[in-house]
């Protein structure tokens, strides 16, 4: 009986280890990287060896099958690590012209400053994203020194300064605290009289912006302008938690406070990004893990959820973060973050917004768990200017490979990239480095697609 129980346990563990090793580089297993991978390697070697030494593999076909299955994790782990190394190798083999053409449209998180510096030197990214793991066990001086080093590497390569982005909203989302001071959530200002709340928000934004700028952060992915949902607890919302982060249910209150906060950041030299269009106040599914639909008429959204976005964008230099929610009334086929109908048709066309659009993190289940390459290409072609790879920055190599292959195949709209370059240049006066002829870049990438845009 004991032998049978042991065999069943070994089969269950084998299946689990096969799954883990096959997916060892996926974002949801990011915590296994490093020591976790070493442990997987040791286990993948030890268990088959013990099965062989014990002689149990001689006890029939089932025992031999179990031994073979326990050999799979080691092979799978080796294969996944090789694939990651190959993608990284391919990224750094990118032709300089292609790197400059595509790289200015990506912001990537990082764990190794050396890796980030290598990407920055080659123009493969427009900026970096800093968060919890970049400050764990460190001080503000450490962060400031590291970011200054990355900017120095960038200058040394003759490229524009990096955008350095962070999620430092204040309140419950302050990913650089306690190294940097946190501020109260903007919702604490919602009950102030109208003539006071905007000024108070400006002061909070200015104070926070000064702290960010001193550390080297120049792009804050805030404020949240989603309207507060009607529910108090949503069992399908694990990480968005918009009820805690939203300012108010009143779009006028949200607009006033958000605008004041953005203007305070801008007064400190820090750019802002209003988020998360099309709004999460009516959305129950958490896009960190699931697909989500916004099922409401456009006219109702224009009267409520979208008013704070337009109020802030029309009166500031804020960028706009577009999330991974599908707007059924505009484009029921794909999330807003890579929908041409939403990005180019609604936001650019109907709203006449010609500022910068940044996607929400592409390493979220609503995108990453679907056709990632399709999303990357459609976002670039549809009107997004910056694509964010934040939670697991190593996935940048996979994302960039999608864009590079699409360029080679002639599936990148070079006119769309040119218009995006112009928007980025207006938004960032230091963004001056651009290939003189995009058609040359397309040829260098090996694509048959040739389109003169200069």
Secondary structure, DSSP 8 states (H G I E B T S, - for coil): -HHHHHHHHHHHHHHHHHHHHHTTTSGGGGGGTTHHHHHHHHHHHHHHHHHHHHTGGGS-HHHHHHHHHHHHHHHHHHHHHHHHHHHHHHHHTS-HHHHHHHHTTEEEE-S-HHHHHHHHHTT--SEEE--HHHHTT--HHHHHHHHHHHHHHHHHTT----EEEE-EEETTEETTTTTS-----GGGGTTS-HHHHHHHHHHHHHHHHHHHHHHT--EE---B-----S-S--TT-SS--HHHH---S-HHHHHHHHHHHHHHHHHTT-EEEEEEET-STT--S-TTTS-EEE-S-HHHHHHTTTHHHHHHHTTS--EEEE-SEEETTT-TTS-GGG-HIIIIIIIIIIS---S-EEE--SSSHHHHTS-HHHHHHHHHHHT--BEEE-TTGGGHHHHHHHHHHHHHTT-S-HHHHHHHHHHHHHH-TT-----S-HHHHHHHTT-S------
